[in-house]
Amino acid sequence: VTLCVKTSISDGMLFGGVLLFKSVFSWVINVTVAFCRGLSFRQQFGPLRKIPLLVILGTFGSFAQLAAFYAVSVLSMGDANVYLMTSPVFVFILARFWLGDPIDW
């Protein structure tokens, strides 16, 4: 994916446009699969009370993807991939301090 983003951006496409195209393409695939499987709205999204959490998840996910595409557009491929691959470390640290998850080896 990073190579496709870097190639698209180097050809003059803005990183926001790449994100929009990727999001729309993914949405079409997901809706098609859900429709073919005959899933109802509640089966796809769960209870209605959890939809705001899905909106928050989608918002933060979009910002994270936008930041990743921006990093790919301004950094070399190697540097951008090093930064992108460190996200599990930050999730581990934030889960400990923000959510109080125990650390065990």
Backbone as CSV, one residue per row, in Angstrom:
resi,resn,N_x,N_y,N_z,CA_x,CA_y,CA_z,C_x,C_y,C_z
1,VAL,0.831,-1.190,0.000,0.000,0.000,0.000,0.874,1.252,0.000
2,THR,1.958,1.223,0.773,2.819,2.396,0.862,3.424,2.740,-0.492
3,LEU,3.816,1.730,-1.250,4.379,1.972,-2.568,3.348,2.590,-3.504
4,CYS,2.107,2.115,-3.444,1.042,2.687,-4.282,0.772,4.142,-3.900
5,VAL,0.773,4.428,-2.609,0.554,5.799,-2.148,1.693,6.693,-2.612
6,LYS,2.926,6.243,-2.430,4.093,7.040,-2.835,4.083,7.289,-4.342
7,THR,3.734,6.283,-5.127,3.670,6.439,-6.582,2.575,7.415,-6.980
8,SER,1.419,7.307,-6.358,0.308,8.215,-6.683,0.651,9.644,-6.316
9,ILE,1.284,9.833,-5.172,1.626,11.183,-4.723,2.728,11.775,-5.596
10,SER,3.690,10.946,-5.999,4.758,11.460,-6.854,4.251,11.808,-8.244
11,ASP,3.122,11.228,-8.644,2.518,11.564,-9.936,1.641,12.803,-9.858
12,GLY,1.565,13.450,-8.695,0.844,14.707,-8.567,-0.473,14.637,-7.820
13,MET,-0.881,13.477,-7.357,-2.133,13.357,-6.616,-1.893,13.762,-5.163
14,LEU,-2.825,14.471,-4.576,-2.698,14.870,-3.170,-2.966,13.677,-2.259
15,PHE,-2.312,13.667,-1.087,-2.484,12.526,-0.179,-3.904,12.422,0.328
16,GLY,-4.624,13.549,0.429,-6.039,13.500,0.819,-6.891,12.821,-0.244
17,GLY,-6.550,13.041,-1.498,-7.259,12.375,-2.595,-7.021,10.884,-2.610
18,VAL,-5.787,10.495,-2.295,-5.470,9.067,-2.213,-6.283,8.420,-1.098
19,LEU,-6.369,9.099,0.043,-7.152,8.579,1.163,-8.633,8.477,0.796
20,LEU,-9.155,9.484,0.135,-10.564,9.451,-0.273,-10.828,8.287,-1.215
21,PHE,-9.970,8.112,-2.225,-10.153,7.015,-3.172,-10.074,5.669,-2.466
22,LYS,-9.098,5.499,-1.581,-8.953,4.244,-0.838,-10.175,3.974,0.035
23,SER,-10.681,5.014,0.699,-11.838,4.852,1.583,-13.095,4.479,0.801
24,VAL,-13.324,5.156,-0.312,-14.513,4.861,-1.127,-14.414,3.452,-1.695
25,PHE,-13.251,3.087,-2.196,-13.062,1.752,-2.750,-13.291,0.679,-1.678
26,SER,-12.749,0.889,-0.484,-12.949,-0.070,0.615,-14.415,-0.146,1.022
27,TRP,-15.090,1.008,1.056,-16.496,1.035,1.438,-17.342,0.240,0.444
28,VAL,-17.071,0.415,-0.842,-17.829,-0.311,-1.871,-17.628,-1.815,-1.717
29,ILE,-16.402,-2.234,-1.474,-16.135,-3.667,-1.293,-16.853,-4.193,-0.055
30,ASN,-16.790,-3.473,1.053,-17.441,-3.929,2.287,-18.953,-3.999,2.151
31,VAL,-19.558,-3.007,1.523,-21.012,-3.019,1.337,-21.425,-4.157,0.414
32,THR,-20.639,-4.405,-0.627,-20.940,-5.501,-1.552,-20.874,-6.854,-0.844
33,VAL,-19.841,-7.064,-0.034,-19.711,-8.326,0.699,-20.864,-8.484,1.695
34,ALA,-21.204,-7.412,2.407,-22.309,-7.482,3.370,-23.632,-7.768,2.667
35,PHE,-23.843,-7.152,1.510,-25.088,-7.375,0.754,-25.148,-8.816,0.241
36,CYS,-24.028,-9.324,-0.268,-24.008,-10.695,-0.790,-24.237,-11.727,0.308
37,ARG,-23.792,-11.421,1.504,-24.005,-12.335,2.637,-25.372,-12.173,3.273
38,GLY,-26.116,-11.160,2.860,-27.448,-10.947,3.391,-27.473,-10.413,4.808
39,LEU,-26.452,-9.651,5.196,-26.384,-9.119,6.553,-27.294,-7.905,6.706
40,SER,-28.009,-7.854,7.814,-28.859,-6.704,8.092,-28.015,-5.578,8.698
41,PHE,-28.656,-4.425,8.878,-27.958,-3.268,9.453,-27.424,-3.587,10.836
42,ARG,-28.241,-4.239,11.654,-27.812,-4.564,13.022,-26.701,-5.604,13.036
43,GLN,-26.704,-6.518,12.081,-25.621,-7.499,12.022,-24.311,-6.842,11.597
44,GLN,-24.392,-5.790,10.796,-23.189,-5.116,10.327,-22.602,-4.205,11.392
45,PHE,-23.458,-3.469,12.090,-22.980,-2.426,12.994,-23.247,-2.702,14.458
46,GLY,-23.995,-3.720,14.775,-24.298,-4.017,16.168,-25.439,-3.154,16.679
47,PRO,-25.604,-3.074,17.985,-26.686,-2.278,18.558,-26.541,-0.796,18.203
48,LEU,-27.668,-0.103,18.117,-27.654,1.314,17.740,-26.873,2.170,18.729
49,ARG,-26.816,1.761,19.972,-26.104,2.562,20.981,-24.596,2.551,20.755
50,LYS,-24.091,1.622,19.961,-22.656,1.548,19.710,-22.228,2.292,18.444
51,ILE,-23.166,2.830,17.700,-22.820,3.542,16.471,-21.963,4.777,16.748
52,PRO,-22.213,5.565,17.812,-21.292,6.685,18.071,-19.843,6.241,18.287
53,LEU,-19.643,5.083,18.899,-18.291,4.570,19.065,-17.665,4.225,17.712
54,LEU,-18.468,3.701,16.786,-17.964,3.410,15.452,-17.600,4.692,14.712
55,VAL,-18.369,5.751,14.927,-18.055,7.040,14.304,-16.739,7.587,14.849
56,ILE,-16.549,7.487,16.159,-15.290,7.939,16.759,-14.128,7.102,16.233
57,LEU,-14.315,5.795,16.155,-13.276,4.913,15.626,-12.940,5.272,14.180
58,GLY,-13.944,5.514,13.382,-13.717,5.890,11.989,-13.023,7.228,11.850
59,THR,-13.373,8.175,12.720,-12.744,9.498,12.678,-11.262,9.404,13.028
60,PHE,-10.945,8.741,14.137,-9.545,8.599,14.518,-8.774,7.757,13.502
61,GLY,-9.409,6.728,12.962,-8.758,5.910,11.942,-8.455,6.698,10.685
62,SER,-9.381,7.580,10.300,-9.153,8.415,9.116,-8.013,9.393,9.345
63,PHE,-7.966,9.998,10.531,-6.862,10.908,10.835,-5.523,10.165,10.871
64,ALA,-5.515,8.963,11.410,-4.284,8.177,11.450,-3.832,7.813,10.036
65,GLN,-4.773,7.433,9.189,-4.425,7.092,7.810,-3.968,8.322,7.042
66,LEU,-4.603,9.469,7.301,-4.184,10.711,6.665,-2.773,11.097,7.094
67,ALA,-2.465,10.934,8.374,-1.117,11.225,8.859,-0.099,10.264,8.250
68,ALA,-0.468,9.005,8.095,0.438,8.037,7.483,0.694,8.389,6.022
69,PHE,-0.342,8.760,5.288,-0.164,9.139,3.889,0.652,10.416,3.770
70,TYR,0.469,11.335,4.708,1.271,12.550,4.699,2.741,12.221,4.951
71,ALA,2.986,11.317,5.896,4.367,10.913,6.184,5.008,10.287,4.955
72,VAL,4.257,9.470,4.241,4.783,8.850,3.031,5.062,9.900,1.967
73,SER,4.255,10.963,1.939,4.440,11.979,0.902,5.643,12.865,1.153
74,VAL,6.036,13.079,2.412,7.138,14.010,2.694,8.437,13.305,3.100
75,LEU,8.383,12.048,3.481,9.577,11.316,3.895,9.954,10.288,2.842
76,SER,11.138,9.744,2.993,11.514,8.635,2.122,10.704,7.401,2.539
77,MET,10.638,6.422,1.648,9.852,5.216,1.935,10.373,4.500,3.184
78,GLY,11.679,4.417,3.329,12.258,3.725,4.486,11.923,4.414,5.794
79,ASP,12.103,5.743,5.829,11.798,6.480,7.060,10.312,6.402,7.400
80,ALA,9.459,6.559,6.401,8.015,6.509,6.651,7.604,5.146,7.181
81,ASN,8.144,4.068,6.608,7.790,2.729,7.073,8.284,2.457,8.481
82,VAL,9.450,2.990,8.836,9.947,2.826,10.210,8.989,3.495,11.186
83,TYR,8.558,4.696,10.873,7.610,5.392,11.758,6.268,4.683,11.816
84,LEU,5.786,4.198,10.681,4.486,3.530,10.659,4.520,2.203,11.418
85,MET,5.645,1.513,11.381,5.744,0.215,12.049,5.947,0.327,13.554
86,THR,6.151,1.532,14.067,6.292,1.697,15.519,4.947,1.871,16.214
87,SER,3.857,1.896,15.481,2.555,2.124,16.113,2.190,1.059,17.155
88,PRO,2.514,-0.230,16.975,2.199,-1.185,18.048,2.888,-0.862,19.368
89,VAL,4.083,-0.297,19.303,4.784,0.077,20.532,4.022,1.187,21.249
90,PHE,3.558,2.174,20.494,2.795,3.262,21.106,1.452,2.776,21.638
91,VAL,0.819,1.842,20.948,-0.442,1.271,21.443,-0.201,0.540,22.758
92,PHE,0.879,-0.193,22.840,1.245,-0.918,24.060,1.434,0.048,25.230
93,ILE,2.164,1.133,24.990,2.439,2.103,26.054,1.168,2.847,26.451
94,LEU,0.393,3.309,25.475,-0.839,4.048,25.781,-1.873,3.164,26.470
95,ALA,-1.939,1.892,26.085,-2.893,0.988,26.734,-2.554,0.810,28.210
96,ARG,-1.285,0.822,28.515,-0.870,0.681,29.920,-1.271,1.897,30.738
97,PHE,-0.963,3.075,30.230,-1.190,4.281,31.019,-2.602,4.834,30.890
98,TRP,-3.217,4.713,29.738,-4.532,5.310,29.535,-5.649,4.359,29.955
99,LEU,-5.516,3.086,29.593,-6.562,2.113,29.900,-6.266,1.272,31.130
100,GLY,-5.021,1.326,31.609,-4.655,0.556,32.785,-4.458,-0.911,32.521
101,ASP,-4.175,-1.297,31.283,-3.936,-2.696,30.973,-2.655,-3.178,31.642
102,PRO,-2.667,-4.400,32.165,-1.440,-4.893,32.790,-0.388,-5.252,31.734
103,ILE,0.855,-5.101,32.119,1.960,-5.492,31.252,2.492,-6.812,31.759
104,ASP,2.437,-7.824,30.910,2.995,-9.121,31.267,3.766,-9.670,30.070
105,TRP,4.746,-10.452,30.345,5.605,-10.989,29.300,5.294,-12.430,29.155
